Amino acid sequence: MKMDNTNDRVTLGLLVGNRGFCPAHLCDSGREEILAVLEKNGIDVVALPTTETKFGAVESLDDAQKCGELFRQNAGRIDGILVTLPNFGDERAVANTLRWSGLRVPVLVHAFNDDPKIMTIKDRRDSFCGKMSVCNNLHQYNVPFTLTRLHTVNPGSQSFLQDLRDFVVTCRVIKALRNLRIGALGARPTAFNTVRFSEKLLEQSGISIETLDLFELFGWVNKMKDGDAAVEAKLKEIQNYVVAKSIPPVSLLKMAKFGAAVDRWMRDTKLNATAIQCWTAMEEFFGVVPCTLMSMMSNMLMSSACEVDIMGTVAMYAMARASGRPSALVDWNNNYGEDPDKGVVFHCSNLPKDVFVEKGEGAPVMDYQEIIAGVVGKESTYGTIVGRVKAAPFTYLRASTDDFAGKIRAYLGEGELTDDPLKTFGGYGVVKIPNFQKLLRHICENGFEHHVAINPTHVCAGVKEALGNYLGWDVYHHS
């Protein structure tokens, strides 16, 4: 299975370690083996050519300068660095290369296996020992790094391929979150203290928030004409996105204008994702819900969370970029009968259509928002996306800013979206999570929110490494 499952192909800088008293020919064969594995798995590479150093490896200070400069020149391309040790390797050269490159990207440290049948001076690698020295120096240089599951491992093994898959996820998450710009549209709903957050703590991780008042956005909308090109284009996009046969044309037009205004705002302020207010000013004073437009954005990996849940957006976006598939924001909402490891997830809803079943009962359709309709009337709440989340493996993630401790905390884990029977409204599904009651206790005891981001893939290991090891967040992995 190739790992280039997003439009953003990952590029790794390859650093081949060498040590003079070790058999250098292993660097030649090892480099070729690693390059073949990376190519087979759809990963682009920046590496020293064999014309620059012996076998394209790094041993001396001169080698380290050459490799560091190559990486620096390709800083805009390189998402992570793979350090591979076909023999013991020179630990100082590795550390100096990374320092002189100036890059702040994830680093995977890999060491080849020795073969006990050929442990002569000609073929003995000693990578087992050399890896410890490299890691020791990286620790001294304050360079965070990632380890393979096995201390030494052959590049063609399934174990290393999984290490590589996880590392690709880590690289994608770090690239996505550093310099992430999220738009907060509207004020936090008064009743939702749960979505409070610290902009300053997010800024320390490179995540910026751009705010916009609903009043200003509605001002832009009011200046639009029904026949404006942007409005007509957005209306067509909505109609092509989801079945909307029961929706009044006037409501669809309002959604199109709202969507065109949001598109302009995101373009002008260079936003990657959004969190939008909906309860209940938009329904009372504009006459639709924003759910369809948010669903469309999330489906294009531009995650959009409701109730101005910025931290929900962060989690959604991290997993969407990790997997190349849309994330949804849901409530941990109900028990499922008497099964302690199952529960119901729900929102009312703005879930991206790709998470729903494709055909038959539960396929997504546009409808009105049943909960809010009881307060403001059905005619003012058209625009939700109603459907059943399809069965799939999934990863869940919640991030939260802990202002008292001055840090960002998160929990994550993996489970299963099931096809257990369920009759309800909105966007809904049934989850099965091992030792679910322990997770629920952790959520409550640590003050986490009732919202959680879900993604229909298993990307937990790579996401955890990105958030914990490279961003320094306090991460609980439920397993």
CORWOHU-V52489 format. One record per helix or strand of 2 or more residues. SS is the DSSP state (a for helix, b for strand). FROM is the first residue (numbers start at 1). TO is the last residue. Records with the same first field share a line. If there is no record, write none. Layout:
SS=FROM-TO  FROM-TO
//
This chain:
b=11-17  44-47  80-85  106-111  146-147  181-185  208-212  273-276  304-306  327-335  342-347  365-368  382-389  392-402  407-418  427-432  451-455  474-478
a=25-40  54-56  61-73  91-101  127-140  158-177  193-195  199-204  214-222  229-241  249-269  281-285  291-299  310-323  353-355  370-376  378-380  436-445  460-470
//
